[in-house]
Amino acid sequence: MLRLLKLNSQSWFFLGFWACVGLLAAGYYFQLIMKLEPCPLCISQRIAIFLTGLCFLCAALHNPGQTGTRRYAILGAVLALCGGAVSIRHIWIQHLPPDQVPECGPGLDYVLNNFPFTETLKLLLSGTGDCAKVNWTFMDLSMPTWTLFAFLILATVSILQYWNYQEKIELIKK
């Protein structure tokens, strides 16, 4: 059974990429089919999932040596942990008392068209009153909580590849 889990780093990076594709597909399912509009922090988390998946895809396609694998592993983990930090902020906003929730700002389309990039980025990362709404839960956990779990798993899979390449070399030497 453990032999089935011993994949090379390229396979793990491909699995991580497909997990990111699944997460993005789920986000678009909730948006387009379930009609749940994403808030600025949701968009930020999607961007982090996209960037993490892109890193995993590049790592899998590139299939570098030990040094490259380690660099991709660190980059993938950093991207996933940055997304996790956005998820934590989102969860925090959702748990604020109603009188401390930030004001609802203008829509994202308006901000993208009328504000400089730095202001748009600030809105995406800081969140608004829209981010405090909990529109969906599963097992009493909100979507940002589940996304945080996903980011932690992606970061773990990525950082484990730091050592996975070395294990592959040791198996070849034996």
Buried (B, 14 or more C-beta within 10 A) or exposed (E): EEEEEEBBBBEBBBBBBBBBBEBBEBBEEBBEEEEBEBBBBBBBBBBBBBBBBBBBBBBBEEBBEEEBBBBBBBBBBBBBBBBBBBBBBBBEBBEEEEEEBBEEBEEBEEBEEEBEEEEBBEBBBBBBBBBBBBEEEEEEBBBBBBBBEBBBEBBEBBBBBBEBBEEBEEEEEE
